[in-house]
Amino acid sequence: MFKFTDLSDNDEFKAEDYRLNPKEFFEKRRTSRRPYVFDLRSANDYELSHLPGSHNLPIEHFENSIYQMPFSGDILLYGGENGEVLTAAEILYDNGFDTFFYVDSYLSLFNQIDESYVVIRDEAREKIQSQLNANPELWGVEMNVEVKSPLKGIYSLDLIQVPEKGEGFIHLDKDGIRIRISSQSIPFLEGTELIINEEEELEARNPQMSITKLSGSIEDQVQQLLVDQVNPMVAAHGGVVSIHAIEKTDVYLQFGGGCQGCGQIDVTLKQGIEVMLKESIPEISNVYDATDHAGGTNPYFQ
């Protein structure tokens, strides 16, 4: 069992040691091997808008939930405008946690975006600038991310004419090139590179967050989907999904961790994973569960 060490009597809590600016927060979320993001706002605020993959834990319930916190990985906190993060950070500190970080507020994550979030490689810059110079009607580029899981998405990049004014987008100027970005793409923006890919085409790519094009055998493609999209989703429940077998066009999956013995597994498989696999890989005929759920336990749903 994890032993908590009370540091409150040995050291003074220094909030600035754990504070990140928005860019640092997004970078930590992107690069951490095990990021656990907690939204300390009310359930209503969370329902209206939240970071993909974040867990809603209103500050009034935070201290009572301390013993359910992850013992490994990076805990990332954000809240409202009332200083909830400072209260939560000190509670974590007093209970011996040391790999936690916070950002001032949820709104700050979206209000302090700047051009440093994006890198334009030289070849991409030259190609974009050349096309802008050749066609005066072009305004710049638009980047969108189709979110597929808490930390994965499909990135798209297009040259566009002067966009209509409206909500739901931000505009950046990077190296003289104007970039239009949809609001839903902001959590996936930090670390993005505009490049020329292997096909000599313009592409937006994020080393940790981009979903690459499916290729190879059915097994290769299923494995890629499990890694890029399925497991990041079920990881929040302590679960993991792997390939048990593939027979012609039938896929047999193995559910482990928190998924084994889960009473919601039929919903997860039929309404989630099976639909995703069949939509992404049309060659697949059927998806089956090959797990011995009687041998598993799932405290997440108990």
LINZI-V152508 format. One record per residue. N is the residue number from 0. RES is the residue in one small letter. PHI is phi in whole degrees, -180 to 180 (none if undefined). BURIAL is 1 if it has 16 or more other C-alpha atoms within 10 Angstrom, else 0. Layout:
n->N res->RES phi->PHI burial->BURIAL
n->N res->RES phi->PHI burial->BURIAL
//
This chain:
n->0 res->m phi->none burial->0
n->1 res->f phi->-67 burial->0
n->2 res->k phi->-104 burial->0
n->3 res->f phi->-81 burial->0
n->4 res->t phi->-112 burial->0
n->5 res->d phi->-80 burial->0
n->6 res->l phi->-97 burial->0
n->7 res->s phi->-63 burial->0
n->8 res->d phi->-88 burial->0
n->9 res->n phi->-96 burial->0
n->10 res->d phi->-145 burial->0
n->11 res->e phi->-84 burial->0
n->12 res->f phi->-68 burial->1
n->13 res->k phi->-114 burial->0
n->14 res->a phi->-58 burial->0
n->15 res->e phi->-64 burial->0
n->16 res->d phi->-69 burial->0
n->17 res->y phi->-117 burial->1
n->18 res->r phi->-86 burial->1
n->19 res->l phi->-118 burial->1
n->20 res->n phi->-78 burial->0
n->21 res->p phi->-55 burial->1
n->22 res->k phi->-64 burial->1
n->23 res->e phi->-64 burial->0
n->24 res->f phi->-63 burial->1
n->25 res->f phi->-63 burial->1
n->26 res->e phi->-66 burial->1
n->27 res->k phi->-63 burial->1
n->28 res->r phi->-62 burial->1
n->29 res->r phi->-75 burial->1
n->30 res->t phi->-98 burial->0
n->31 res->s phi->-65 burial->0
n->32 res->r phi->-69 burial->0
n->33 res->r phi->-138 burial->0
n->34 res->p phi->-86 burial->1
n->35 res->y phi->-121 burial->1
n->36 res->v phi->-102 burial->1
n->37 res->f phi->-118 burial->1
n->38 res->d phi->-99 burial->1
n->39 res->l phi->-90 burial->1
n->40 res->r phi->-80 burial->1
n->41 res->s phi->-68 burial->0
n->42 res->a phi->-62 burial->0
n->43 res->n phi->-66 burial->0
n->44 res->d phi->-64 burial->0
n->45 res->y phi->-63 burial->1
n->46 res->e phi->-64 burial->0
n->47 res->l phi->-70 burial->0
n->48 res->s phi->-169 burial->0
n->49 res->h phi->-161 burial->1
n->50 res->l phi->-70 burial->1
n->51 res->p phi->-55 burial->1
n->52 res->g phi->87 burial->1
n->53 res->s phi->-78 burial->1
n->54 res->h phi->-106 burial->1
n->55 res->n phi->-81 burial->1
n->56 res->l phi->-139 burial->1
n->57 res->p phi->-51 burial->1
n->58 res->i phi->-57 burial->1
n->59 res->e phi->-67 burial->0
n->60 res->h phi->-105 burial->0
n->61 res->f phi->-65 burial->1
n->62 res->e phi->-63 burial->0
n->63 res->n phi->-70 burial->0
n->64 res->s phi->-102 burial->0
n->65 res->i phi->-60 burial->0
n->66 res->y phi->-79 burial->0
n->67 res->q phi->-101 burial->0
n->68 res->m phi->-69 burial->0
n->69 res->p phi->-64 burial->0
n->70 res->f phi->-88 burial->0
n->71 res->s phi->-136 burial->0
n->72 res->g phi->99 burial->0
n->73 res->d phi->-106 burial->1
n->74 res->i phi->-90 burial->1
n->75 res->l phi->-118 burial->1
n->76 res->l phi->-118 burial->1
n->77 res->y phi->-144 burial->1
n->78 res->g phi->-145 burial->1
n->79 res->g phi->-92 burial->1
n->80 res->e phi->-103 burial->0
n->81 res->n phi->-109 burial->0
n->82 res->g phi->77 burial->0
n->83 res->e phi->-58 burial->1
n->84 res->v phi->-65 burial->1
n->85 res->l phi->-68 burial->1
n->86 res->t phi->-63 burial->0
n->87 res->a phi->-65 burial->1
n->88 res->a phi->-63 burial->1
n->89 res->e phi->-69 burial->1
n->90 res->i phi->-62 burial->1
n->91 res->l phi->-62 burial->1
n->92 res->y phi->-61 burial->1
n->93 res->d phi->-65 burial->1
n->94 res->n phi->-103 burial->1
n->95 res->g phi->90 burial->0
n->96 res->f phi->-78 burial->1
n->97 res->d phi->-131 burial->0
n->98 res->t phi->-108 burial->0
n->99 res->f phi->-132 burial->1
n->100 res->f phi->-147 burial->1
n->101 res->y phi->-143 burial->1
n->102 res->v phi->-119 burial->1
n->103 res->d phi->-54 burial->1
n->104 res->s phi->-161 burial->1
n->105 res->y phi->-62 burial->1
n->106 res->l phi->-63 burial->0
n->107 res->s phi->-63 burial->1
n->108 res->l phi->-64 burial->1
n->109 res->f phi->-107 burial->0
n->110 res->n phi->-94 burial->0
n->111 res->q phi->-121 burial->0
n->112 res->i phi->-75 burial->1
n->113 res->d phi->-142 burial->0
n->114 res->e phi->-67 burial->0
n->115 res->s phi->-69 burial->0
n->116 res->y phi->-71 burial->1
n->117 res->v phi->-123 burial->1
n->118 res->v phi->-117 burial->1
n->119 res->i phi->-110 burial->1
n->120 res->r phi->-68 burial->0
n->121 res->d phi->-54 burial->0
n->122 res->e phi->-64 burial->0
n->123 res->a phi->-69 burial->1
n->124 res->r phi->-61 burial->1
n->125 res->e phi->-63 burial->0
n->126 res->k phi->-69 burial->0
n->127 res->i phi->-63 burial->1
n->128 res->q phi->-63 burial->0
n->129 res->s phi->-63 burial->0
n->130 res->q phi->-72 burial->0
n->131 res->l phi->-66 burial->1
n->132 res->n phi->-67 burial->0
n->133 res->a phi->-78 burial->0
n->134 res->n phi->-134 burial->0
n->135 res->p phi->-61 burial->0
n->136 res->e phi->-77 burial->0
n->137 res->l phi->-78 burial->0
n->138 res->w phi->-96 burial->1
n->139 res->g phi->171 burial->1
n->140 res->v phi->-122 burial->1
n->141 res->e phi->-121 burial->1
n->142 res->m phi->-115 burial->1
n->143 res->n phi->-133 burial->1
n->144 res->v phi->-124 burial->1
n->145 res->e phi->-87 burial->0
n->146 res->v phi->-72 burial->1
n->147 res->k phi->-114 burial->1
n->148 res->s phi->-161 burial->1
n->149 res->p phi->-53 burial->1
n->150 res->l phi->-128 burial->1
n->151 res->k phi->-138 burial->1
n->152 res->g phi->-159 burial->1
n->153 res->i phi->-99 burial->1
n->154 res->y phi->-90 burial->1
n->155 res->s phi->-132 burial->0
n->156 res->l phi->-142 burial->1
n->157 res->d phi->-139 burial->1
n->158 res->l phi->-75 burial->1
n->159 res->i phi->-133 burial->0
n->160 res->q phi->-82 burial->0
n->161 res->v phi->-55 burial->0
n->162 res->p phi->-77 burial->0
n->163 res->e phi->-72 burial->0
n->164 res->k phi->-72 burial->0
n->165 res->g phi->171 burial->0
n->166 res->e phi->-79 burial->0
n->167 res->g phi->96 burial->0
n->168 res->f phi->-141 burial->0
n->169 res->i phi->-122 burial->1
n->170 res->h phi->-121 burial->0
n->171 res->l phi->-122 burial->1
n->172 res->d phi->-120 burial->0
n->173 res->k phi->-121 burial->1
n->174 res->d phi->54 burial->0
n->175 res->g phi->82 burial->0
n->176 res->i phi->-111 burial->0
n->177 res->r phi->-85 burial->0
n->178 res->i phi->-125 burial->1
n->179 res->r phi->-106 burial->1
n->180 res->i phi->-131 burial->1
n->181 res->s phi->-71 burial->1
n->182 res->s phi->-59 burial->1
n->183 res->q phi->-67 burial->1
n->184 res->s phi->-87 burial->1
n->185 res->i phi->-57 burial->1
n->186 res->p phi->-63 burial->1
n->187 res->f phi->-114 burial->1
n->188 res->l phi->-84 burial->1
n->189 res->e phi->-57 burial->1
n->190 res->g phi->89 burial->1
n->191 res->t phi->-76 burial->1
n->192 res->e phi->-120 burial->1
n->193 res->l phi->-96 burial->1
n->194 res->i phi->-134 burial->1
n->195 res->i phi->-104 burial->1
n->196 res->n phi->-83 burial->0
n->197 res->e phi->-64 burial->0
n->198 res->e phi->-91 burial->0
n->199 res->e phi->64 burial->0
n->200 res->e phi->-112 burial->0
n->201 res->l phi->-67 burial->1
n->202 res->e phi->-151 burial->1
n->203 res->a phi->-99 burial->1
n->204 res->r phi->-141 burial->1
n->205 res->n phi->-122 burial->1
n->206 res->p phi->-51 burial->0
n->207 res->q phi->-99 burial->1
n->208 res->m phi->-113 burial->1
n->209 res->s phi->-73 burial->1
n->210 res->i phi->-95 burial->1
n->211 res->t phi->-82 burial->0
n->212 res->k phi->-64 burial->0
n->213 res->l phi->-70 burial->0
n->214 res->s phi->-155 burial->0
n->215 res->g phi->92 burial->0
n->216 res->s phi->-70 burial->0
n->217 res->i phi->-58 burial->1
n->218 res->e phi->-62 burial->1
n->219 res->d phi->-61 burial->0
n->220 res->q phi->-70 burial->1
n->221 res->v phi->-62 burial->1
n->222 res->q phi->-60 burial->1
n->223 res->q phi->-64 burial->1
n->224 res->l phi->-66 burial->1
n->225 res->l phi->-62 burial->1
n->226 res->v phi->-70 burial->1
n->227 res->d phi->-81 burial->1
n->228 res->q phi->-125 burial->1
n->229 res->v phi->-73 burial->1
n->230 res->n phi->-66 burial->1
n->231 res->p phi->-61 burial->1
n->232 res->m phi->-78 burial->1
n->233 res->v phi->-77 burial->1
n->234 res->a phi->-63 burial->1
n->235 res->a phi->-62 burial->1
n->236 res->h phi->-104 burial->0
n->237 res->g phi->76 burial->1
n->238 res->g phi->-101 burial->1
n->239 res->v phi->-152 burial->1
n->240 res->v phi->-124 burial->1
n->241 res->s phi->-136 burial->1
n->242 res->i phi->-80 burial->1
n->243 res->h phi->-89 burial->0
n->244 res->a phi->-167 burial->0
n->245 res->i phi->-131 burial->1
n->246 res->e phi->-116 burial->0
n->247 res->k phi->57 burial->0
n->248 res->t phi->-111 burial->0
n->249 res->d phi->-103 burial->0
n->250 res->v phi->-112 burial->1
n->251 res->y phi->-114 burial->1
n->252 res->l phi->-109 burial->1
n->253 res->q phi->-113 burial->1
n->254 res->f phi->-104 burial->1
n->255 res->g phi->-127 burial->1
n->256 res->g phi->62 burial->1
n->257 res->g phi->-68 burial->1
n->258 res->c phi->-81 burial->1
n->259 res->q phi->-76 burial->1
n->260 res->g phi->87 burial->1
n->261 res->c phi->-74 burial->1
n->262 res->g phi->-73 burial->0
n->263 res->q phi->-99 burial->0
n->264 res->i phi->-64 burial->1
n->265 res->d phi->-63 burial->0
n->266 res->v phi->-67 burial->0
n->267 res->t phi->-59 burial->0
n->268 res->l phi->-73 burial->1
n->269 res->k phi->-72 burial->0
n->270 res->q phi->-91 burial->0
n->271 res->g phi->-114 burial->0
n->272 res->i phi->-67 burial->1
n->273 res->e phi->-62 burial->1
n->274 res->v phi->-61 burial->0
n->275 res->m phi->-62 burial->1
n->276 res->l phi->-64 burial->1
n->277 res->k phi->-69 burial->0
n->278 res->e phi->-68 burial->0
n->279 res->s phi->-83 burial->0
n->280 res->i phi->-129 burial->0
n->281 res->p phi->-60 burial->0
n->282 res->e phi->-68 burial->0
n->283 res->i phi->-71 burial->1
n->284 res->s phi->-93 burial->0
n->285 res->n phi->-142 burial->0
n->286 res->v phi->-127 burial->1
n->287 res->y phi->-121 burial->1
n->288 res->d phi->-97 burial->1
n->289 res->a phi->-104 burial->0
n->290 res->t phi->-85 burial->1
n->291 res->d phi->-87 burial->0
n->292 res->h phi->-73 burial->1
n->293 res->a phi->-67 burial->0
n->294 res->g phi->-92 burial->0
n->295 res->g phi->-114 burial->1
n->296 res->t phi->-127 burial->1
n->297 res->n phi->-139 burial->1
n->298 res->p phi->-65 burial->0
n->299 res->y phi->-62 burial->0
n->300 res->f phi->-102 burial->0
n->301 res->q phi->-90 burial->0
//
